[in-house]
């Protein structure tokens, strides 16, 4: 069976799979991190540059929202320590949106109308992201979507005003499907899926990747849609056990994933089938405890061995560990930092807060994403192209810090796992509006 390439650079399947099998030394990085030990004064009397940040600081994704906020605060703190931007202080105003798109729109409107913010950032829950993205385009304000992984964000709901700082589900699923196909070669799978846009597109993308990279394809035996906030997964897990799939896929995140993992351990399912999913984090495995298991993909991990990542890790630990020796930054810290550092750098390069000028400064821009390969913003869908990591979760007896919950199995470059323009269009990619749509 002939396997399709995952992108248009002529990479063979063997080369692509080889890339998922080992982690190599990273590129030397510089310039992204900055010291804030010697603050400078910004120009006095000028209006501040105000960023409106939306995060779930309550609800099932609260810990992820807090981590993104902390990364965002670090980027803003560094910027102001160097004198601000354009001689102006940068201010971050954060609103709590507990995974509800209606509340997300209300809070975004409040930030735009009442607080007069210059830019919008943040979000974890993809349904909130899509709602805020539509509003941002309508209100002609740039929205840097920090943590949404739904493919819809830069496909069917792509907007000129919106940029996505993290990997899409397509990218995560391609990297995971390649590793699973090479190492487990499953013939059948069963999904448990969060019933909203993130879960839906995760399932679709992973089925596509498994069909491509498993030697004989991979047939879906069943799928259970579960509401966000589900605590009891026993019925779904028992159905999965009765069908005996080779692979159990958890398109779940946050507290939902924790509950499901604990019940998988209680039922002893991980000894009967492989467990995998497109997204997890150390705080999830910490909460799962001895139930930590599975192979997953993540945008970043604190043990990533590039100099820039280790600088960021230490800066975050210095700011937020507060004497907790086990504390480590998670990938949400990284996303919050990168999203805001890149937005601020685009304002600096544009020498303006004008939305069209900043959009153009971001489009096509290549930057040090603190990983192995350079990251960049695609012009035609505003997706941040970046390396994806494949990790195995564990609960070792020698557990010392959160970092011990994962072992890095491999990594894939963003260009090798992102959809091509042809694939993007086929899956419903939306042409971005003209620049004039953002004129005020």
One Martini backbone bead per residue (centre of mass of N, CA, C, O) as a GRO file, in nm:
protein
  440
    1UNK     BB    1   0.092   0.038   0.026
    2UNK     BB    2   0.070   0.359  -0.047
    3UNK     BB    3   0.215   0.645   0.091
    4UNK     BB    4   0.156   0.951   0.191
    5UNK     BB    5   0.247   1.257   0.211
    6UNK     BB    6   0.257   1.534   0.454
    7UNK     BB    7   0.420   1.698   0.237
    8UNK     BB    8   0.590   1.903  -0.030
    9UNK     BB    9   0.927   1.813   0.007
   10UNK     BB   10   0.983   1.489  -0.050
   11UNK     BB   11   0.939   1.322   0.191
   12UNK     BB   12   0.977   1.026   0.315
   13UNK     BB   13   0.855   0.788   0.515
   14UNK     BB   14   1.123   0.701   0.637
   15UNK     BB   15   1.222   0.984   0.714
   16UNK     BB   16   0.980   1.059   0.891
   17UNK     BB   17   1.000   0.821   1.095
   18UNK     BB   18   1.289   0.879   1.185
   19UNK     BB   19   1.214   1.156   1.321
   20UNK     BB   20   1.043   0.995   1.561
   21UNK     BB   21   1.296   0.822   1.709
   22UNK     BB   22   1.471   1.091   1.780
   23UNK     BB   23   1.675   1.310   1.975
   24UNK     BB   24   1.843   1.601   1.904
   25UNK     BB   25   2.033   1.848   1.886
   26UNK     BB   26   2.003   2.177   1.913
   27UNK     BB   27   1.972   2.489   1.849
   28UNK     BB   28   2.099   2.785   1.871
   29UNK     BB   29   1.983   3.042   2.094
   30UNK     BB   30   1.863   3.389   2.053
   31UNK     BB   31   1.680   3.694   2.156
   32UNK     BB   32   1.415   3.612   2.309
   33UNK     BB   33   1.549   3.638   2.562
   34UNK     BB   34   1.538   3.857   2.857
   35UNK     BB   35   1.656   4.075   3.076
   36UNK     BB   36   1.506   4.207   3.409
   37UNK     BB   37   1.723   4.333   3.618
   38UNK     BB   38   1.733   4.628   3.449
   39UNK     BB   39   1.532   4.862   3.456
   40UNK     BB   40   1.349   5.077   3.241
   41UNK     BB   41   1.224   5.370   3.136
   42UNK     BB   42   0.954   5.489   3.001
   43UNK     BB   43   0.783   5.700   2.844
   44UNK     BB   44   0.628   5.979   2.944
   45UNK     BB   45   0.274   6.044   2.884
   46UNK     BB   46   0.195   5.789   2.740
   47UNK     BB   47   0.015   5.563   2.613
   48UNK     BB   48  -0.079   5.258   2.655
   49UNK     BB   49  -0.036   4.918   2.590
   50UNK     BB   50  -0.322   4.706   2.547
   51UNK     BB   51  -0.391   4.375   2.666
   52UNK     BB   52  -0.641   4.131   2.605
   53UNK     BB   53  -0.693   3.857   2.827
   54UNK     BB   54  -0.809   3.513   2.775
   55UNK     BB   55  -0.896   3.286   3.047
   56UNK     BB   56  -0.929   2.975   3.222
   57UNK     BB   57  -0.957   3.025   3.579
   58UNK     BB   58  -1.196   2.829   3.545
   59UNK     BB   59  -1.262   2.509   3.548
   60UNK     BB   60  -1.126   2.234   3.365
   61UNK     BB   61  -0.882   2.459   3.251
   62UNK     BB   62  -0.742   2.635   3.478
   63UNK     BB   63  -0.439   2.550   3.484
   64UNK     BB   64  -0.385   2.629   3.190
   65UNK     BB   65  -0.464   2.927   3.214
   66UNK     BB   66  -0.255   3.004   3.428
   67UNK     BB   67  -0.003   2.929   3.266
   68UNK     BB   68  -0.049   3.125   3.032
   69UNK     BB   69  -0.047   3.378   3.206
   70UNK     BB   70   0.242   3.351   3.315
   71UNK     BB   71   0.382   3.364   3.039
   72UNK     BB   72   0.268   3.642   2.967
   73UNK     BB   73   0.385   3.803   3.205
   74UNK     BB   74   0.682   3.758   3.135
   75UNK     BB   75   0.686   3.901   2.859
   76UNK     BB   76   0.591   4.178   2.967
   77UNK     BB   77   0.809   4.220   3.180
   78UNK     BB   78   1.049   4.224   2.987
   79UNK     BB   79   0.958   4.460   2.815
   80UNK     BB   80   0.936   4.679   3.043
   81UNK     BB   81   1.239   4.647   3.139
   82UNK     BB   82   1.320   4.781   2.837
   83UNK     BB   83   1.088   5.028   2.802
   84UNK     BB   84   0.900   4.893   2.624
   85UNK     BB   85   0.688   5.025   2.359
   86UNK     BB   86   0.744   5.297   2.193
   87UNK     BB   87   0.776   5.420   2.492
   88UNK     BB   88   0.563   5.212   2.620
   89UNK     BB   89   0.353   5.067   2.823
   90UNK     BB   90   0.264   4.736   2.908
   91UNK     BB   91  -0.069   4.596   2.938
   92UNK     BB   92  -0.241   4.338   3.129
   93UNK     BB   93  -0.575   4.213   3.075
   94UNK     BB   94  -0.767   3.976   3.262
   95UNK     BB   95  -1.010   3.723   3.174
   96UNK     BB   96  -1.254   3.502   3.283
   97UNK     BB   97  -1.313   3.189   3.085
   98UNK     BB   98  -1.509   2.891   3.142
   99UNK     BB   99  -1.554   2.742   2.856
  100UNK     BB  100  -1.746   2.985   2.725
  101UNK     BB  101  -1.835   3.144   2.438
  102UNK     BB  102  -2.031   3.361   2.546
  103UNK     BB  103  -1.838   3.473   2.759
  104UNK     BB  104  -1.607   3.535   2.566
  105UNK     BB  105  -1.755   3.758   2.409
  106UNK     BB  106  -1.825   3.940   2.648
  107UNK     BB  107  -1.529   3.987   2.742
  108UNK     BB  108  -1.422   4.097   2.474
  109UNK     BB  109  -1.614   4.339   2.457
  110UNK     BB  110  -1.520   4.468   2.719
  111UNK     BB  111  -1.224   4.511   2.633
  112UNK     BB  112  -1.289   4.685   2.382
  113UNK     BB  113  -1.502   4.902   2.495
  114UNK     BB  114  -1.394   4.963   2.797
  115UNK     BB  115  -1.063   4.911   2.784
  116UNK     BB  116  -0.932   4.967   2.505
  117UNK     BB  117  -0.787   4.758   2.353
  118UNK     BB  118  -0.539   4.666   2.109
  119UNK     BB  119  -0.543   4.354   2.199
  120UNK     BB  120  -0.587   3.999   2.164
  121UNK     BB  121  -0.567   3.712   2.390
  122UNK     BB  122  -0.573   3.363   2.419
  123UNK     BB  123  -0.703   3.073   2.514
  124UNK     BB  124  -0.812   2.717   2.515
  125UNK     BB  125  -1.091   2.683   2.423
  126UNK     BB  126  -1.197   2.646   2.100
  127UNK     BB  127  -1.485   2.766   2.114
  128UNK     BB  128  -1.385   3.037   2.217
  129UNK     BB  129  -1.189   3.107   1.993
  130UNK     BB  130  -1.392   3.122   1.757
  131UNK     BB  131  -1.569   3.347   1.875
  132UNK     BB  132  -1.342   3.560   1.910
  133UNK     BB  133  -1.242   3.560   1.618
  134UNK     BB  134  -1.501   3.668   1.489
  135UNK     BB  135  -1.504   3.930   1.655
  136UNK     BB  136  -1.226   4.047   1.579
  137UNK     BB  137  -1.289   4.088   1.281
  138UNK     BB  138  -1.533   4.276   1.323
  139UNK     BB  139  -1.350   4.480   1.521
  140UNK     BB  140  -1.056   4.515   1.414
  141UNK     BB  141  -0.873   4.298   1.589
  142UNK     BB  142  -0.606   4.150   1.712
  143UNK     BB  143  -0.570   3.782   1.749
  144UNK     BB  144  -0.388   3.583   1.984
  145UNK     BB  145  -0.401   3.249   1.979
  146UNK     BB  146  -0.266   3.044   2.213
  147UNK     BB  147  -0.438   2.730   2.286
  148UNK     BB  148  -0.567   2.634   2.016
  149UNK     BB  149  -0.620   2.305   1.833
  150UNK     BB  150  -0.823   2.340   1.637
  151UNK     BB  151  -0.850   2.330   1.300
  152UNK     BB  152  -1.061   2.565   1.262
  153UNK     BB  153  -0.886   2.816   1.336
  154UNK     BB  154  -0.705   2.766   1.039
  155UNK     BB  155  -0.961   2.704   0.857
  156UNK     BB  156  -1.288   2.755   0.867
  157UNK     BB  157  -1.196   3.019   1.081
  158UNK     BB  158  -1.024   3.193   0.926
  159UNK     BB  159  -0.838   3.504   0.985
  160UNK     BB  160  -0.676   3.800   0.951
  161UNK     BB  161  -0.686   3.866   1.277
  162UNK     BB  162  -0.574   3.564   1.321
  163UNK     BB  163  -0.352   3.385   1.541
  164UNK     BB  164  -0.162   3.079   1.597
  165UNK     BB  165   0.065   2.957   1.850
  166UNK     BB  166  -0.011   2.666   1.804
  167UNK     BB  167  -0.086   2.359   1.734
  168UNK     BB  168  -0.252   2.159   1.544
  169UNK     BB  169  -0.417   1.868   1.515
  170UNK     BB  170  -0.282   1.782   1.257
  171UNK     BB  171   0.007   1.794   1.368
  172UNK     BB  172  -0.025   1.608   1.612
  173UNK     BB  173  -0.145   1.358   1.458
  174UNK     BB  174   0.088   1.308   1.263
  175UNK     BB  175   0.303   1.248   1.477
  176UNK     BB  176   0.148   1.024   1.626
  177UNK     BB  177   0.081   0.837   1.383
  178UNK     BB  178   0.374   0.774   1.310
  179UNK     BB  179   0.458   0.639   1.575
  180UNK     BB  180   0.231   0.430   1.600
  181UNK     BB  181   0.270   0.297   1.322
  182UNK     BB  182   0.565   0.202   1.376
  183UNK     BB  183   0.532   0.067   1.683
  184UNK     BB  184   0.215  -0.068   1.669
  185UNK     BB  185   0.030  -0.115   1.425
  186UNK     BB  186  -0.277  -0.061   1.413
  187UNK     BB  187  -0.605  -0.190   1.312
  188UNK     BB  188  -0.755  -0.072   1.572
  189UNK     BB  189  -1.000   0.169   1.712
  190UNK     BB  190  -1.092   0.381   2.000
  191UNK     BB  191  -1.301   0.656   2.089
  192UNK     BB  192  -1.274   0.942   2.315
  193UNK     BB  193  -1.479   1.246   2.290
  194UNK     BB  194  -1.493   1.568   2.296
  195UNK     BB  195  -1.797   1.770   2.247
  196UNK     BB  196  -1.608   1.954   2.039
  197UNK     BB  197  -1.401   2.097   1.817
  198UNK     BB  198  -1.147   1.966   1.926
  199UNK     BB  199  -1.235   1.668   1.936
  200UNK     BB  200  -1.334   1.637   1.646
  201UNK     BB  201  -1.057   1.713   1.500
  202UNK     BB  202  -0.885   1.503   1.640
  203UNK     BB  203  -1.022   1.252   1.532
  204UNK     BB  204  -0.997   1.310   1.230
  205UNK     BB  205  -0.685   1.343   1.221
  206UNK     BB  206  -0.609   1.064   1.343
  207UNK     BB  207  -0.747   0.885   1.135
  208UNK     BB  208  -0.581   0.987   0.900
  209UNK     BB  209  -0.300   0.912   1.014
  210UNK     BB  210  -0.348   0.608   1.066
  211UNK     BB  211  -0.422   0.533   0.772
  212UNK     BB  212  -0.134   0.617   0.665
  213UNK     BB  213   0.083   0.476   0.895
  214UNK     BB  214  -0.046   0.219   0.897
  215UNK     BB  215   0.009  -0.064   0.729
  216UNK     BB  216  -0.329  -0.145   0.728
  217UNK     BB  217  -0.441   0.054   0.870
  218UNK     BB  218  -0.725   0.205   1.070
  219UNK     BB  219  -1.004   0.098   1.239
  220UNK     BB  220  -1.301   0.223   1.351
  221UNK     BB  221  -1.514   0.086   1.609
  222UNK     BB  222  -1.551   0.360   1.782
  223UNK     BB  223  -1.746   0.640   1.942
  224UNK     BB  224  -1.745   0.874   2.220
  225UNK     BB  225  -1.935   1.138   2.320
  226UNK     BB  226  -1.832   1.394   2.554
  227UNK     BB  227  -1.880   1.611   2.783
  228UNK     BB  228  -1.769   1.872   2.930
  229UNK     BB  229  -1.704   1.738   3.257
  230UNK     BB  230  -1.663   1.447   3.268
  231UNK     BB  231  -1.638   1.166   3.515
  232UNK     BB  232  -1.783   0.912   3.369
  233UNK     BB  233  -1.625   0.638   3.163
  234UNK     BB  234  -1.721   0.339   3.196
  235UNK     BB  235  -1.905   0.282   2.953
  236UNK     BB  236  -1.693   0.338   2.732
  237UNK     BB  237  -1.476   0.135   2.836
  238UNK     BB  238  -1.653  -0.120   2.814
  239UNK     BB  239  -1.700  -0.101   2.511
  240UNK     BB  240  -1.408  -0.117   2.431
  241UNK     BB  241  -1.344  -0.393   2.562
  242UNK     BB  242  -1.555  -0.557   2.386
  243UNK     BB  243  -1.392  -0.480   2.103
  244UNK     BB  244  -1.078  -0.497   2.110
  245UNK     BB  245  -0.870  -0.282   2.059
  246UNK     BB  246  -0.549  -0.174   1.996
  247UNK     BB  247  -0.664   0.133   2.031
  248UNK     BB  248  -0.689   0.401   2.268
  249UNK     BB  249  -0.851   0.714   2.223
  250UNK     BB  250  -0.790   1.040   2.379
  251UNK     BB  251  -1.006   1.324   2.324
  252UNK     BB  252  -0.876   1.463   2.592
  253UNK     BB  253  -0.881   1.708   2.868
  254UNK     BB  254  -0.786   1.759   3.164
  255UNK     BB  255  -1.008   1.639   3.383
  256UNK     BB  256  -1.113   1.427   3.186
  257UNK     BB  257  -0.844   1.273   3.153
  258UNK     BB  258  -0.805   1.198   3.445
  259UNK     BB  259  -1.059   1.027   3.489
  260UNK     BB  260  -1.003   0.823   3.259
  261UNK     BB  261  -0.728   0.713   3.356
  262UNK     BB  262  -0.825   0.602   3.628
  263UNK     BB  263  -1.033   0.401   3.495
  264UNK     BB  264  -0.833   0.241   3.331
  265UNK     BB  265  -0.682   0.128   3.576
  266UNK     BB  266  -0.923  -0.005   3.725
  267UNK     BB  267  -0.979  -0.195   3.453
  268UNK     BB  268  -0.703  -0.276   3.303
  269UNK     BB  269  -0.665  -0.168   2.992
  270UNK     BB  270  -0.349  -0.116   2.940
  271UNK     BB  271  -0.301  -0.439   2.901
  272UNK     BB  272  -0.498  -0.469   2.628
  273UNK     BB  273  -0.420  -0.167   2.531
  274UNK     BB  274  -0.344   0.106   2.376
  275UNK     BB  275  -0.254   0.445   2.471
  276UNK     BB  276  -0.375   0.759   2.324
  277UNK     BB  277  -0.301   1.114   2.232
  278UNK     BB  278  -0.288   1.462   2.118
  279UNK     BB  279  -0.312   1.563   2.439
  280UNK     BB  280  -0.112   1.694   2.714
  281UNK     BB  281   0.016   1.710   3.064
  282UNK     BB  282   0.173   1.730   3.365
  283UNK     BB  283  -0.080   1.806   3.536
  284UNK     BB  284  -0.238   1.555   3.451
  285UNK     BB  285  -0.035   1.334   3.550
  286UNK     BB  286  -0.028   1.430   3.838
  287UNK     BB  287  -0.336   1.377   3.888
  288UNK     BB  288  -0.321   1.068   3.801
  289UNK     BB  289  -0.059   0.940   3.877
  290UNK     BB  290  -0.051   0.597   3.859
  291UNK     BB  291  -0.230   0.642   3.580
  292UNK     BB  292  -0.003   0.714   3.412
  293UNK     BB  293  -0.030   0.712   3.048
  294UNK     BB  294   0.092   0.693   2.732
  295UNK     BB  295   0.083   0.843   2.405
  296UNK     BB  296   0.193   1.175   2.304
  297UNK     BB  297   0.136   1.518   2.221
  298UNK     BB  298   0.347   1.821   2.222
  299UNK     BB  299   0.475   2.148   2.192
  300UNK     BB  300   0.617   2.120   2.488
  301UNK     BB  301   0.913   2.072   2.708
  302UNK     BB  302   1.120   2.127   2.981
  303UNK     BB  303   1.350   1.910   2.853
  304UNK     BB  304   1.421   2.066   2.630
  305UNK     BB  305   1.766   2.099   2.486
  306UNK     BB  306   1.761   2.399   2.443
  307UNK     BB  307   1.873   2.696   2.546
  308UNK     BB  308   1.604   2.859   2.533
  309UNK     BB  309   1.431   2.661   2.699
  310UNK     BB  310   1.610   2.671   2.956
  311UNK     BB  311   1.575   2.972   3.006
  312UNK     BB  312   1.269   2.968   3.037
  313UNK     BB  313   1.253   2.766   3.265
  314UNK     BB  314   1.415   2.938   3.473
  315UNK     BB  315   1.237   3.193   3.465
  316UNK     BB  316   0.978   3.050   3.564
  317UNK     BB  317   1.088   2.932   3.827
  318UNK     BB  318   1.170   3.204   3.953
  319UNK     BB  319   0.866   3.318   3.946
  320UNK     BB  320   0.673   3.029   4.037
  321UNK     BB  321   0.779   2.807   4.244
  322UNK     BB  322   0.799   2.895   4.548
  323UNK     BB  323   0.977   2.638   4.673
  324UNK     BB  324   0.886   2.419   4.468
  325UNK     BB  325   1.069   2.148   4.366
  326UNK     BB  326   0.852   2.015   4.157
  327UNK     BB  327   0.827   2.251   3.985
  328UNK     BB  328   0.708   2.302   3.644
  329UNK     BB  329   0.685   2.390   3.338
  330UNK     BB  330   0.454   2.407   3.082
  331UNK     BB  331   0.331   2.443   2.768
  332UNK     BB  332   0.151   2.689   2.850
  333UNK     BB  333   0.379   2.876   2.920
  334UNK     BB  334   0.506   2.883   2.644
  335UNK     BB  335   0.261   2.995   2.486
  336UNK     BB  336   0.228   3.258   2.642
  337UNK     BB  337   0.507   3.364   2.576
  338UNK     BB  338   0.519   3.346   2.263
  339UNK     BB  339   0.266   3.506   2.191
  340UNK     BB  340   0.367   3.777   2.328
  341UNK     BB  341   0.651   3.806   2.214
  342UNK     BB  342   0.553   3.818   1.915
  343UNK     BB  343   0.363   4.055   1.933
  344UNK     BB  344   0.570   4.261   2.042
  345UNK     BB  345   0.773   4.229   1.808
  346UNK     BB  346   0.579   4.325   1.584
  347UNK     BB  347   0.541   4.609   1.692
  348UNK     BB  348   0.836   4.686   1.675
  349UNK     BB  349   0.870   4.634   1.364
  350UNK     BB  350   0.623   4.827   1.287
  351UNK     BB  351   0.606   5.088   1.464
  352UNK     BB  352   0.308   4.986   1.561
  353UNK     BB  353  -0.060   4.942   1.641
  354UNK     BB  354  -0.151   4.881   1.376
  355UNK     BB  355  -0.315   4.613   1.261
  356UNK     BB  356  -0.201   4.581   0.973
  357UNK     BB  357   0.099   4.615   1.040
  358UNK     BB  358   0.114   4.370   1.238
  359UNK     BB  359   0.017   4.153   1.049
  360UNK     BB  360   0.250   4.190   0.841
  361UNK     BB  361   0.480   4.132   1.050
  362UNK     BB  362   0.392   3.830   1.092
  363UNK     BB  363   0.380   3.748   0.810
  364UNK     BB  364   0.638   3.515   0.743
  365UNK     BB  365   0.774   3.507   1.013
  366UNK     BB  366   1.084   3.424   1.145
  367UNK     BB  367   1.164   3.232   1.448
  368UNK     BB  368   1.258   3.164   1.775
  369UNK     BB  369   1.096   2.877   1.937
  370UNK     BB  370   1.305   2.702   2.126
  371UNK     BB  371   1.385   2.482   1.935
  372UNK     BB  372   1.521   2.327   1.661
  373UNK     BB  373   1.339   2.475   1.466
  374UNK     BB  374   1.221   2.715   1.309
  375UNK     BB  375   0.972   2.944   1.328
  376UNK     BB  376   0.644   3.028   1.162
  377UNK     BB  377   0.423   3.239   0.977
  378UNK     BB  378   0.168   3.187   0.786
  379UNK     BB  379   0.010   3.378   0.546
  380UNK     BB  380  -0.269   3.195   0.466
  381UNK     BB  381  -0.345   3.096   0.803
  382UNK     BB  382  -0.173   3.175   1.069
  383UNK     BB  383   0.024   2.947   1.130
  384UNK     BB  384   0.228   2.797   1.360
  385UNK     BB  385   0.535   2.668   1.275
  386UNK     BB  386   0.630   2.369   1.459
  387UNK     BB  387   0.747   2.161   1.668
  388UNK     BB  388   0.680   1.815   1.758
  389UNK     BB  389   0.612   1.611   2.038
  390UNK     BB  390   0.688   1.281   2.157
  391UNK     BB  391   0.534   1.113   2.441
  392UNK     BB  392   0.574   0.938   2.753
  393UNK     BB  393   0.392   0.829   3.010
  394UNK     BB  394   0.459   0.835   3.375
  395UNK     BB  395   0.526   0.665   3.715
  396UNK     BB  396   0.789   0.679   3.877
  397UNK     BB  397   0.960   0.580   4.162
  398UNK     BB  398   1.172   0.841   4.106
  399UNK     BB  399   1.002   1.078   4.155
  400UNK     BB  400   1.069   1.446   4.164
  401UNK     BB  401   0.925   1.581   3.915
  402UNK     BB  402   0.719   1.672   3.662
  403UNK     BB  403   0.932   1.592   3.439
  404UNK     BB  404   0.904   1.268   3.502
  405UNK     BB  405   0.628   1.208   3.337
  406UNK     BB  406   0.830   1.225   3.083
  407UNK     BB  407   0.927   1.083   2.762
  408UNK     BB  408   1.112   1.138   2.489
  409UNK     BB  409   1.064   0.991   2.161
  410UNK     BB  410   1.019   1.254   1.970
  411UNK     BB  411   1.028   1.449   1.653
  412UNK     BB  412   0.861   1.704   1.446
  413UNK     BB  413   0.842   1.908   1.206
  414UNK     BB  414   0.619   2.137   1.103
  415UNK     BB  415   0.648   2.091   0.789
  416UNK     BB  416   0.593   1.764   0.825
  417UNK     BB  417   0.280   1.810   0.979
  418UNK     BB  418   0.153   2.005   0.800
  419UNK     BB  419  -0.058   2.123   0.589
  420UNK     BB  420  -0.111   2.171   0.284
  421UNK     BB  421  -0.273   2.370   0.073
  422UNK     BB  422  -0.439   2.135  -0.044
  423UNK     BB  423  -0.534   2.010   0.225
  424UNK     BB  424  -0.657   2.263   0.345
  425UNK     BB  425  -0.871   2.307   0.124
  426UNK     BB  426  -1.009   2.026   0.141
  427UNK     BB  427  -1.080   2.084   0.466
  428UNK     BB  428  -1.191   2.403   0.454
  429UNK     BB  429  -1.022   2.633   0.392
  430UNK     BB  430  -1.005   2.984   0.457
  431UNK     BB  431  -0.996   3.271   0.312
  432UNK     BB  432  -0.862   3.555   0.370
  433UNK     BB  433  -0.912   3.856   0.424
  434UNK     BB  434  -0.868   4.156   0.345
  435UNK     BB  435  -0.701   4.418   0.476
  436UNK     BB  436  -0.943   4.624   0.460
  437UNK     BB  437  -1.116   4.475   0.686
  438UNK     BB  438  -0.921   4.641   0.916
  439UNK     BB  439  -1.027   4.908   0.874
  440UNK     BB  440  -1.111   5.215   1.073
   0.00000   0.00000   0.00000
